[in-house]
């Protein structure tokens, strides 16, 4: 590294010039030293308490409590920030849980019961004490569930504890849980997010959750009347998830605020068979999933902003959107159209170009099409036929095998979709070979694509993960 003297001008220059040059070098060194000193400064501690409190409340409980040892500046931050006690994804010993709850004055921001809480030796009384702690007053997010029944069967889960519903005391009984007297939800006035899993709701529940925006019920037992009463008590609800529940066969939705909904039929005696969306002026996304061999009827009477329609199955779902009626993926009438929908995800067991194109005719403004297939199906020879593809920008095919049926199917969109931007093909791992991958672009005639800006992605599927292999 050159020294300061090596940067001085030649000796023939005056000494004054040399002094000026040396001064410049000294100034740069001081500046560098100041920069190094600045890099070691604790700038985060200089933030206002309100911002530091928000940061701490987003950390797992164990880490947020440890911030007290950083410096005297941080000692009061954790106690003044809303408590985040998420045991579902950040497990800690139950003794530490009780210590945190007894040390923190509240209010509560998030509380999640642990997954498989038997590993914590967490009894009903312990859980009840946790939920009754003043540290959780004014709770905003609640995730409550038993997750794994002691016999490995969630078909007869225990009821919600008294502390959640502010009800009469309850006793642990998997087989015959006692009825609970309905009352106000303990956190009903402050909850914004609530998720319940593997538990039993009381009959004739009557609660009001004025701030609740997100509600999830998964593997719970709840009667149809109680579910409708629960939904009616959520005037600000924006997101609703009902998956694998039991106790109701029909759901009626009339919500001025709901934006997203995901439903899946249950697996026991009384399970969801009919979904009726009577009036949902803000609904943008609707996803459903029916089990194999079951039929779920979906009737959308009024949802003018519905833009995403997901997981439609060619064998299972009966769907009506406005005047457009479908049996599986086959339109009952070809004259009705739905112009608001721009994204669709569906399952076509035996990939059929004719079926997909006839289905797409009812959605003339479709921009993104996601298809999951299992078998190759017909050869999908399409010849000169053409359909309206003026808006399609993205095509995703899950289960692509490179057989003649799949190649012809994708090639149609390559050569006909003029505004296409992306084609993603997800391929099972067993079909991947480097030579095979290299030949797909030629088979699909991608060089002759109608949209010159379109890109082709071939991804290797490994379980639930995908790995990009080709981007052209």
C-alpha positions as semicolon CSV with decimal commas, in nm:
position;residue;x (nm);y (nm);z (nm)
1;X;0,000;0,000;0,000
2;X;0,153;0,338;-0,098
3;X;0,253;0,568;0,186
4;X;0,162;0,933;0,217
5;X;0,508;1,046;0,101
6;X;0,483;0,842;-0,217
7;X;0,186;1,054;-0,321
8;X;0,377;1,385;-0,285
9;X;0,469;1,582;-0,599
10;X;0,828;1,567;-0,732
11;X;1,102;1,757;-0,543
12;X;1,118;2,031;-0,805
13;X;0,780;2,160;-0,682
14;X;0,778;2,409;-0,403
15;X;0,755;2,299;-0,043
16;X;0,423;2,483;-0,013
17;X;0,273;2,258;-0,275
18;X;0,406;1,956;-0,089
19;X;0,252;2,078;0,233
20;X;-0,086;2,120;0,063
21;X;-0,067;1,771;-0,086
22;X;0,026;1,625;0,252
23;X;-0,268;1,804;0,408
24;X;-0,502;1,645;0,153
25;X;-0,368;1,302;0,234
26;X;-0,414;1,363;0,604
27;X;-0,771;1,477;0,540
28;X;-0,852;1,156;0,353
29;X;-0,711;0,948;0,635
30;X;-0,920;1,135;0,891
31;X;-1,229;1,086;0,675
32;X;-1,157;0,713;0,646
33;X;-1,116;0,687;1,023
34;X;-1,444;0,868;1,079
35;X;-1,619;0,633;0,837
36;X;-1,479;0,329;1,020
37;X;-1,593;0,477;1,349
38;X;-1,940;0,538;1,203
39;X;-1,966;0,179;1,093
40;X;-1,933;0,065;1,452
41;X;-2,201;0,301;1,583
42;X;-2,532;0,164;1,714
43;X;-2,772;0,360;1,499
44;X;-3,071;0,135;1,578
45;X;-3,071;0,237;1,944
46;X;-3,116;0,595;1,834
47;X;-3,459;0,524;1,689
48;X;-3,771;0,636;1,877
49;X;-3,916;0,400;2,136
50;X;-4,230;0,344;1,929
51;X;-4,030;0,212;1,633
52;X;-3,807;-0,003;1,854
53;X;-4,118;-0,145;2,018
54;X;-4,260;-0,244;1,679
55;X;-3,931;-0,417;1,590
56;X;-3,920;-0,609;1,918
57;X;-4,284;-0,716;1,892
58;X;-4,209;-0,883;1,557
59;X;-3,935;-1,102;1,706
60;X;-3,997;-1,448;1,856
61;X;-4,071;-1,425;2,227
62;X;-3,736;-1,571;2,334
63;X;-3,537;-1,329;2,118
64;X;-3,744;-1,025;2,207
65;X;-3,698;-1,089;2,580
66;X;-3,321;-1,117;2,528
67;X;-3,301;-0,764;2,387
68;X;-3,310;-0,638;2,748
69;X;-2,945;-0,737;2,796
70;X;-2,820;-0,534;2,498
71;X;-2,788;-0,207;2,691
72;X;-2,973;0,011;2,937
73;X;-3,142;0,176;2,637
74;X;-3,319;-0,152;2,553
75;X;-3,426;-0,262;2,904
76;X;-3,764;-0,095;2,894
77;X;-3,839;-0,158;2,524
78;X;-3,954;-0,520;2,559
79;X;-4,181;-0,438;2,853
80;X;-4,340;-0,146;2,670
81;X;-4,386;-0,332;2,336
82;X;-4,690;-0,556;2,265
83;X;-4,613;-0,919;2,355
84;X;-4,554;-1,166;2,071
85;X;-4,583;-1,519;2,213
86;X;-4,583;-1,746;1,908
87;X;-4,533;-2,102;2,033
88;X;-4,645;-2,265;1,710
89;X;-4,326;-2,200;1,514
90;X;-4,092;-2,088;1,794
91;X;-4,125;-2,347;2,073
92;X;-3,986;-2,267;2,416
93;X;-4,012;-2,456;2,748
94;X;-4,340;-2,406;2,929
95;X;-4,157;-2,272;3,233
96;X;-4,024;-1,991;3,017
97;X;-4,376;-1,925;2,889
98;X;-4,512;-1,870;3,239
99;X;-4,213;-1,649;3,325
100;X;-4,270;-1,433;3,017
101;X;-4,641;-1,398;3,090
102;X;-4,578;-1,306;3,453
103;X;-4,303;-1,056;3,363
104;X;-4,474;-0,874;3,077
105;X;-4,746;-0,617;3,160
106;X;-4,918;-0,648;2,821
107;X;-5,089;-0,574;2,594
108;X;-5,067;-0,883;2,374
109;X;-5,000;-0,874;2,004
110;X;-4,990;-1,245;1,907
111;X;-5,046;-1,573;2,087
112;X;-5,021;-1,914;1,920
113;X;-5,059;-2,247;2,095
114;X;-4,775;-2,492;2,026
115;X;-4,793;-2,773;1,772
116;X;-4,853;-3,103;1,951
117;X;-4,840;-2,941;2,293
118;X;-4,805;-3,280;2,465
119;X;-4,431;-3,244;2,424
120;X;-4,462;-2,946;2,661
121;X;-4,663;-3,142;2,920
122;X;-4,913;-2,861;2,874
123;X;-5,234;-2,949;3,055
124;X;-5,574;-2,790;3,007
125;X;-5,523;-2,590;3,326
126;X;-5,185;-2,465;3,204
127;X;-5,331;-2,350;2,873
128;X;-5,624;-2,189;3,050
129;X;-5,387;-1,996;3,277
130;X;-5,190;-1,875;2,975
131;X;-5,495;-1,742;2,798
132;X;-5,623;-1,570;3,113
133;X;-5,295;-1,388;3,173
134;X;-5,320;-1,005;3,179
135;X;-5,018;-1,002;2,947
136;X;-5,253;-1,111;2,666
137;X;-5,514;-0,843;2,725
138;X;-5,620;-0,661;2,408
139;X;-5,475;-0,944;2,198
140;X;-5,469;-0,878;1,823
141;X;-5,372;-1,220;1,676
142;X;-5,478;-1,558;1,810
143;X;-5,391;-1,902;1,674
144;X;-5,549;-2,172;1,888
145;X;-5,555;-2,546;1,835
146;X;-5,473;-2,887;1,976
147;X;-5,323;-3,008;1,647
148;X;-5,272;-3,376;1,736
149;X;-5,523;-3,573;1,937
150;X;-5,386;-3,828;2,180
151;X;-5,526;-4,112;1,966
152;X;-5,407;-3,959;1,637
153;X;-5,767;-3,881;1,534
154;X;-5,901;-3,527;1,529
155;X;-6,258;-3,645;1,461
156;X;-6,371;-3,570;1,818
157;X;-6,154;-3,283;1,943
158;X;-6,199;-3,113;2,280
159;X;-6,393;-2,788;2,308
160;X;-6,249;-2,441;2,311
161;X;-6,122;-2,358;2,661
162;X;-6,319;-2,127;2,884
163;X;-6,055;-1,858;2,862
164;X;-6,093;-1,821;2,485
165;X;-6,469;-1,783;2,494
166;X;-6,488;-1,654;2,853
167;X;-6,716;-1,945;2,930
168;X;-6,771;-2,189;3,212
169;X;-6,476;-2,410;3,313
170;X;-6,418;-2,725;3,110
171;X;-6,250;-3,057;3,163
172;X;-6,028;-3,259;2,936
173;X;-6,241;-3,520;2,759
174;X;-6,166;-3,628;2,404
175;X;-6,466;-3,854;2,364
176;X;-6,752;-3,651;2,509
177;X;-6,665;-3,283;2,559
178;X;-6,924;-3,100;2,772
179;X;-7,124;-2,815;2,617
180;X;-6,999;-2,466;2,686
181;X;-7,218;-2,174;2,782
182;X;-7,183;-1,907;2,516
183;X;-7,057;-1,565;2,614
184;X;-6,844;-1,288;2,474
185;X;-6,511;-1,383;2,319
186;X;-6,236;-1,286;2,562
187;X;-6,045;-1,098;2,294
188;X;-6,347;-1,019;2,078
189;X;-6,308;-0,642;2,085
190;X;-5,943;-0,637;1,981
191;X;-5,877;-0,945;1,763
192;X;-5,776;-0,875;1,404
193;X;-5,659;-1,226;1,310
194;X;-5,801;-1,551;1,451
195;X;-5,719;-1,908;1,351
196;X;-5,872;-2,214;1,517
197;X;-5,772;-2,574;1,447
198;X;-5,867;-2,915;1,588
199;X;-6,123;-2,797;1,843
200;X;-6,499;-2,797;1,902
201;X;-6,709;-2,481;1,895
202;X;-7,011;-2,446;2,124
203;X;-7,358;-2,452;1,973
204;X;-7,550;-2,129;1,927
205;X;-7,241;-1,916;1,966
206;X;-7,314;-1,543;1,965
207;X;-7,007;-1,321;1,949
208;X;-6,915;-0,991;1,789
209;X;-6,565;-0,930;1,654
210;X;-6,576;-0,576;1,515
211;X;-6,207;-0,557;1,413
212;X;-6,150;-0,913;1,288
213;X;-6,008;-0,914;0,933
214;X;-5,882;-1,271;0,896
215;X;-6,057;-1,587;1,017
216;X;-5,939;-1,946;0,969
217;X;-6,110;-2,269;1,078
218;X;-5,927;-2,595;1,011
219;X;-6,038;-2,941;1,128
220;X;-6,286;-2,795;1,373
221;X;-6,636;-2,913;1,461
222;X;-6,891;-2,634;1,435
223;X;-7,261;-2,643;1,354
224;X;-7,401;-2,461;1,053
225;X;-7,597;-2,218;1,269
226;X;-7,293;-2,141;1,483
227;X;-7,077;-2,084;1,175
228;X;-7,328;-1,845;1,022
229;X;-7,358;-1,661;1,355
230;X;-6,979;-1,638;1,378
231;X;-6,953;-1,494;1,025
232;X;-7,236;-1,249;1,093
233;X;-7,040;-1,120;1,392
234;X;-6,739;-1,022;1,175
235;X;-6,840;-0,698;0,997
236;X;-6,480;-0,616;0,890
237;X;-6,380;-0,963;0,767
238;X;-6,150;-0,962;0,461
239;X;-6,007;-1,316;0,450
240;X;-6,187;-1,643;0,530
241;X;-6,046;-1,998;0,528
242;X;-6,263;-2,305;0,595
243;X;-6,074;-2,634;0,551
244;X;-6,153;-2,994;0,647
245;X;-6,418;-2,900;0,901
246;X;-6,719;-3,099;1,018
247;X;-7,069;-3,007;1,130
248;X;-7,204;-2,802;0,839
249;X;-7,302;-2,889;0,482
250;X;-7,373;-2,541;0,351
251;X;-7,218;-2,196;0,383
252;X;-7,389;-1,871;0,282
253;X;-7,172;-1,563;0,233
254;X;-7,304;-1,209;0,238
255;X;-7,021;-0,974;0,329
256;X;-6,950;-0,620;0,209
257;X;-6,581;-0,647;0,308
258;X;-6,468;-1,002;0,221
259;X;-6,182;-1,006;-0,034
260;X;-6,041;-1,361;-0,024
261;X;-6,195;-1,701;0,050
262;X;-6,055;-2,054;0,059
263;X;-6,279;-2,355;0,123
264;X;-6,217;-2,730;0,134
265;X;-6,470;-3,001;0,207
266;X;-6,431;-3,208;0,524
267;X;-6,380;-3,580;0,561
268;X;-6,650;-3,690;0,807
269;X;-7,027;-3,724;0,827
270;X;-7,143;-3,364;0,797
271;X;-6,912;-3,187;0,556
272;X;-6,930;-2,893;0,321
273;X;-7,126;-2,969;0,005
274;X;-7,261;-2,632;-0,100
275;X;-7,112;-2,280;-0,101
276;X;-7,340;-1,989;-0,187
277;X;-7,193;-1,642;-0,228
278;X;-7,500;-1,424;-0,223
279;X;-7,344;-1,079;-0,210
280;X;-6,970;-1,010;-0,192
281;X;-6,898;-0,680;-0,371
282;X;-6,526;-0,682;-0,273
283;X;-6,449;-1,053;-0,325
284;X;-6,141;-1,087;-0,547
285;X;-6,013;-1,443;-0,485
286;X;-6,207;-1,767;-0,447
287;X;-6,031;-2,103;-0,404
288;X;-6,196;-2,436;-0,339
289;X;-6,070;-2,790;-0,293
290;X;-6,296;-3,094;-0,286
291;X;-6,179;-3,439;-0,187
292;X;-6,161;-3,724;-0,436
293;X;-6,502;-3,867;-0,516
294;X;-6,693;-3,572;-0,368
295;X;-6,892;-3,299;-0,539
296;X;-6,905;-2,948;-0,405
297;X;-7,156;-2,706;-0,555
298;X;-7,045;-2,344;-0,573
299;X;-7,297;-2,073;-0,658
300;X;-7,165;-1,719;-0,701
301;X;-7,466;-1,491;-0,732
302;X;-7,298;-1,153;-0,695
303;X;-6,920;-1,093;-0,684
304;X;-6,846;-0,825;-0,945
305;X;-6,474;-0,797;-0,857
306;X;-6,399;-1,170;-0,862
307;X;-6,063;-1,190;-1,042
308;X;-5,906;-1,519;-0,926
309;X;-6,079;-1,856;-0,936
310;X;-5,884;-2,152;-0,812
311;X;-5,852;-2,528;-0,789
312;X;-6,145;-2,619;-1,010
313;X;-6,158;-2,993;-1,075
314;X;-6,291;-3,159;-1,389
315;X;-6,441;-3,445;-1,186
316;X;-6,559;-3,283;-0,867
317;X;-6,686;-2,926;-0,880
318;X;-7,018;-2,790;-0,996
319;X;-6,976;-2,417;-1,046
320;X;-7,205;-2,128;-1,131
321;X;-7,074;-1,771;-1,165
322;X;-7,354;-1,535;-1,256
323;X;-7,528;-1,696;-1,553
324;X;-7,229;-1,916;-1,646
325;X;-7,280;-2,276;-1,530
326;X;-7,016;-2,551;-1,538
327;X;-7,026;-2,922;-1,470
328;X;-6,666;-2,991;-1,389
329;X;-6,482;-2,792;-1,658
330;X;-6,756;-2,824;-1,919
331;X;-6,980;-2,522;-1,973
332;X;-7,351;-2,600;-1,970
333;X;-7,408;-2,306;-2,205
334;X;-7,151;-2,142;-2,432
335;X;-7,318;-1,799;-2,442
336;X;-7,258;-1,680;-2,083
337;X;-6,925;-1,512;-2,008
338;X;-6,746;-1,387;-1,694
339;X;-6,528;-1,088;-1,779
340;X;-6,397;-1,008;-1,430
341;X;-6,194;-1,329;-1,385
342;X;-5,831;-1,292;-1,496
343;X;-5,658;-1,581;-1,313
344;X;-5,776;-1,944;-1,305
345;X;-5,623;-2,257;-1,151
346;X;-5,774;-2,593;-1,244
347;X;-5,714;-2,966;-1,260
348;X;-5,762;-3,151;-1,587
349;X;-5,689;-3,516;-1,511
350;X;-5,653;-3,619;-1,877
351;X;-5,521;-3,311;-2,047
352;X;-5,762;-3,207;-2,322
353;X;-5,712;-2,899;-2,537
354;X;-6,076;-2,896;-2,647
355;X;-6,200;-2,899;-2,288
356;X;-5,966;-2,619;-2,184
357;X;-6,043;-2,398;-2,485
358;X;-6,419;-2,437;-2,439
359;X;-6,376;-2,350;-2,073
360;X;-6,166;-2,044;-2,160
361;X;-6,433;-1,912;-2,396
362;X;-6,641;-1,827;-2,090
363;X;-6,357;-1,614;-1,951
364;X;-6,260;-1,385;-2,241
365;X;-6,036;-1,160;-2,029
366;X;-5,828;-1,444;-1,884
367;X;-5,460;-1,346;-1,834
368;X;-5,317;-1,636;-1,632
369;X;-5,401;-2,006;-1,662
370;X;-5,264;-2,267;-1,419
371;X;-5,333;-2,634;-1,499
372;X;-5,247;-2,948;-1,305
373;X;-5,266;-3,273;-1,500
374;X;-5,196;-3,639;-1,425
375;X;-5,230;-3,830;-1,752
376;X;-5,143;-3,750;-2,110
377;X;-5,495;-3,782;-2,243
378;X;-5,571;-3,733;-2,613
379;X;-5,318;-3,637;-2,876
380;X;-5,454;-3,281;-2,874
381;X;-5,412;-3,234;-3,249
382;X;-5,556;-2,890;-3,313
383;X;-5,495;-2,813;-3,682
384;X;-5,626;-2,474;-3,797
385;X;-5,873;-2,411;-3,513
386;X;-5,829;-2,092;-3,318
387;X;-5,970;-1,934;-3,004
388;X;-5,960;-1,588;-2,853
389;X;-5,624;-1,563;-2,675
390;X;-5,581;-1,188;-2,693
391;X;-5,529;-1,146;-2,317
392;X;-5,346;-1,461;-2,204
393;X;-5,006;-1,364;-2,059
394;X;-4,904;-1,662;-1,845
395;X;-4,947;-2,040;-1,878
396;X;-4,845;-2,288;-1,607
397;X;-4,869;-2,664;-1,666
398;X;-4,797;-2,885;-1,364
399;X;-4,726;-3,248;-1,447
400;X;-4,575;-3,189;-1,791
401;X;-4,415;-3,510;-1,923
402;X;-4,313;-3,417;-2,277
403;X;-4,544;-3,676;-2,435
404;X;-4,722;-3,603;-2,764
405;X;-5,039;-3,491;-2,588
406;X;-4,856;-3,243;-2,364
407;X;-4,630;-3,112;-2,641
408;X;-4,923;-3,044;-2,875
409;X;-5,118;-2,878;-2,595
410;X;-4,840;-2,635;-2,505
411;X;-4,744;-2,579;-2,869
412;X;-5,092;-2,444;-2,941
413;X;-5,039;-2,161;-2,694
414;X;-4,684;-2,103;-2,814
415;X;-4,804;-2,045;-3,171
416;X;-5,137;-1,875;-3,100
417;X;-5,107;-1,658;-2,788
418;X;-4,982;-1,324;-2,919
419;X;-4,932;-1,143;-2,586
420;X;-4,793;-1,440;-2,393
421;X;-4,513;-1,346;-2,155
422;X;-4,435;-1,669;-1,971
423;X;-4,478;-2,046;-2,002
424;X;-4,379;-2,253;-1,699
425;X;-4,370;-2,630;-1,724
426;X;-4,333;-2,824;-1,398
427;X;-4,191;-3,168;-1,470
428;X;-4,180;-3,474;-1,240
429;X;-3,827;-3,561;-1,135
430;X;-3,836;-3,904;-1,301
431;X;-3,871;-3,753;-1,648
432;X;-3,568;-3,527;-1,631
433;X;-3,264;-3,588;-1,849
434;X;-3,037;-3,319;-1,991
435;X;-3,089;-3,442;-2,348
436;X;-3,465;-3,454;-2,291
437;X;-3,471;-3,098;-2,161
438;X;-3,272;-2,969;-2,456
439;X;-3,520;-3,118;-2,704
440;X;-3,833;-2,960;-2,558
441;X;-3,773;-2,617;-2,703
442;X;-3,752;-2,767;-3,052
443;X;-4,059;-2,987;-3,005
444;X;-4,262;-2,691;-2,887
445;X;-4,146;-2,484;-3,189
446;X;-4,058;-2,209;-2,949
447;X;-3,854;-2,020;-3,209
448;X;-4,179;-1,969;-3,402
449;X;-4,370;-1,836;-3,100
450;X;-4,640;-1,577;-3,168
451;X;-4,517;-1,357;-2,883
452;X;-4,150;-1,273;-2,928
453;X;-4,122;-1,161;-2,565
454;X;-4,244;-1,495;-2,425
455;X;-4,011;-1,692;-2,198
456;X;-4,004;-2,067;-2,139
457;X;-3,927;-2,209;-1,793
458;X;-3,893;-2,583;-1,732
459;X;-3,883;-2,666;-1,363
460;X;-3,794;-2,987;-1,188
461;X;-4,049;-3,082;-0,923
462;X;-3,912;-3,242;-0,609
463;X;-4,199;-3,303;-0,372
464;X;-4,341;-2,961;-0,289
465;X;-4,041;-2,772;-0,420
466;X;-3,945;-2,676;-0,771
467;X;-3,605;-2,612;-0,921
468;X;-3,563;-2,398;-1,231
469;X;-3,379;-2,589;-1,504
470;X;-3,429;-2,388;-1,819
471;X;-3,502;-2,025;-1,886
472;X;-3,506;-1,929;-2,249
